[in-house]
Amino acid sequence: MSLTIHSIPAFEDNYIWLLESDHQAWVVDPGQAEPVLAQLAKLGLTLTGILLTHHHYDHTDGVEKLLECYSKSKVYAGYLMQKPYITHRVKQGDHIQIANTQLSVLETPGHTLDHIAFYNDQVLFCGDTLFTGGCGRVFEGSAQQMTDSLLKLRALPDSLSVYCGHEYTLSNMNFALRAEPDNLQIAQRLSQVREKRKIHQACVPSKLKEEKLTNPFLRFDLEPLATELAKRNQTQAKLTSSDLFAICRAWKDQLDKTGELDAF
């Protein structure tokens, strides 16, 4: 793949991804324009296109200023996104050509209704649907939609590099160990994440294989986590995959409110 991927930090914990290929530059989810413009100038690149995973401000607020500077840039987003500057509305199964690299579109609603992901056989740009060690909150969609979206991502090849929208890895892995305290791979990953975050080193991207082994939001319907989640439900009803996801998400939401997952 003739694609170089640059990380551009934004806000407190966002990532903007700059894709460089054959002297072209594309950006994924530019919540701020200034750091993107600075990186383009540093690399001597002209912006060719913008990829948007969903409509939240911290992923889109930089678009208009970027278009003021690069008016010929294409803007790709899901067909449900309501933004006037979108030039190409895409749906699942569509393909986007970036120089010599092709990305496919996957619809991943749940966090928002218009959420999409971009991927090929090497990379996955998943916005706020899947995080390193976690997943996004369900703001607009349903638990069933989010479950289906996460299972779509879980079905992709292990070798993909996961480029998500935020650096939440430490909090997410603290929860993962709470959810599966006997999972040695989670304990090992958490130790590595703690060391990286102490020196402000990024934990994104990760490999999808690692997410499948250690991320509770790709494991909620697998044992032993499924049994633990069923116990937390305290009913005798047979639980669906979306029920298990909803219990897992509510558990983490509750702990997020206390702030205890942010501790090293």
N, C-alpha and C positions, 0 to 999 in steps of 0.2 A: 504494500500500500504506500503510494507516494504522498503521504500526508504527515505533516509535522504538526503536533498539537501543543499549543502554548496555554498555560494556565494564567488567568488574569484574576486576582482576588478583587472582590468588590464588597461594599458595605462591611458588615462585621464578619460574615461567614459565607458569603456567596462565592461561587466560581463562575466566571465567564470563560468559555473555551474558544480560542482562536485557532482556526484550522488553516494551515499554510500548505499550498500545493501549487507547484509550477508558477510561482510568483503571484498567485491569487490568494486572497484572504477572505475567509468566511468567519462569522462569529455565531456562537450559540448562546442565546439568552442574555443579551447585553442589558442588564439592569441599570448600568451606568455607562455613559459615553466616554467620559474623560479618560479612564484607564485604558479603554480600547484604543482611543485616538493616540494615546502616548505609546502604546505597544506597536501600533501600525507605523508610527513615525520611526520608532527605534529599529524596526525590522525593514523599513523601506518598502512597505506593502500598500496596495490600494484595496479597499474593501469592495468585494464583489457581491457578497450575499450575506443574509442574516437568517438564521434558523431559530424559530421560537417553539419551545415545548408547551408553554401555556401562558395565560394572560396576566398572571400576577405581576405587580409593579416591579418587584425586585428582579424580574426576568425580562422586562420590556421597556422600562422607563428611559433607557438610553437610545432607543431606536430612532426617535424623531431627530435628535441632534446628529446621530450618525448619518441619517439620510440628508440632512442639510449639508453635510460635508461630502457625502458620496451619494449623490442623487440617483445614480444609475444602479445602485445596489438592489438586488432582488430580495424580497422578504417572503420566506416560506413559513406557514403556520397551519395548524389544523383547520379543517373547513368550518368548525363551529366557533372559532375565535372571531370576536367582533372588534377588529382594529382597522381603521381606514387605510393604513399604509401597507397592508398585506397585498403583495402582488401575485402570490401563488398559494392557493388554498389546497391542502393535500389531505389524503385519506389513507387508510391502511392499504398497503400493497403498492402505493406510489413509490417512485424512485427519484432521487435528486442527484444530479451529476455535479461534482466538485472537481474540476480539472479532470484528472485521470481516475478519480475515486467516486464510487457510487454508494449512496446511502439509501436504505429503504425506510419506509414509514410504518410505524406500528401505533395503533390507537390504544392509549392507556388511560382511560378515564377513571376517576375516583377522587384524586386530589382536587382536580377541577374536571368539568365535563369536556373541555376542549383539549385535554392533555394528550400529547403524542410523544413518541420517542423516535430517534433516528439511529440506525444501526447498519452494520454490514458484517462480514465474517471476522472482523477484528475488533471493532469498537461498538460501544453502546452509549449514546447520549440520552439519558433517561430523565433529565429534569428533576422534578420532585416526586416522581412515582416511587422510585427505588433509591435509597441512600446507601452509602457504605455502612453496613451494619443495621440498617433500618429502612423505613419507608416514610412517605409523606402522610400528613393527616388527611382525613377524609372531610373536605370542606364542602364540596358541591355534589359529588356523586354519592353512590351508595356503597355499603360494605361489599355487596355482591360485585359491583363494578370494579372496586379496588382489588378484590380477590382475583377476579378474572384477569386483570391487568398484571398483577404480580405473577400469576401462574404462566401468563404469556412470556414474561421475561425469564422466568425460571426454565422455560423450555428452550431457551436459546443456548448456543454452545458455551461450554465451560470456559473456553479460551478467551472470550471477549473481555476487553478492558472496559470497566464501568466508569463513566464520567458523569457524575451527578451534579446537582446544583448547589449543594451546601456542604460545609465541613461540620458535620454532626457526629463524626465517627466515635469520639470518646463517649459521649452520652449514650449513643446507640449500643456500643459494645458493653457498657456498664449494665444496660438493661438486658442484653443478650445473656450475660453471665447470670443475672438474676433469674431469667427464664429457664436457662439450662445449666444449672450449677455444676453438673457432672460432665459437661462437654469440654474435653481437654483442648480441643482446637479453638474454642471460644476463649478459654483462659489464656492460651498462648497468644492469640491475636490481640486480646485486650492488653496484655503486657507490652506488646510491640507498639500498640497505639498510644499507650501512656508515655512511653519513651519518646515517640515522635512528637507528641503534642507538648511535652515539656520544653522542647526546643523549637516549637512553632513550625514543625515540619508537616507538610500536607499528607493526609492519608488517602487522598483521592488522586489518581484512579486506583481501583482495586481490580481483581479478576473475578469474573462471575462465578467461577468454581469456588473461590473463597467465600463469596456471599452465600452460595448454596449450602456450604458446610457450617456457617457461623451466624447467618442473619436470621433472626426469628421470624421475620416477615417473608422469608422464603421457606420457612420450616414449620409454620403453624399447623399444618395438616399432617405432619410427620411425627413419628414417635422418637423420643418420649415427650416432646413438647405438647402434642395433641392431647395426651392424657392429662398433663398438668393443667392445660387450659380448660378441659372438660371439668376437672375438679373445681376450678375457680367459678364455673358456671353454677354449680350446686343444684342442678336439676337432673332428672332422669331422662330428659328428652334426647333423642339422637341428634347430634350436632352436625351441621353441614360444614363444608370448608369455609364458607363465608361467615358462619357463626363463630368458628374458631378464630378466624382473622379478627372479627369484631371484638372478641374477648381479649385477644392479644393487644390490639390497638388501644382499647380502653384501659388496660392495665398500664401500658406505657404512658398514656395521656395522664393518668392519675399520678404516676411517679414524676412526670415532667413538672407538674404543678408544685411539687415539694422542693424541686431543685436538687434532690439528692443524687440524681444520675449524672450531674455535672462534676462531681468530685473525682479527683484522681485516685 
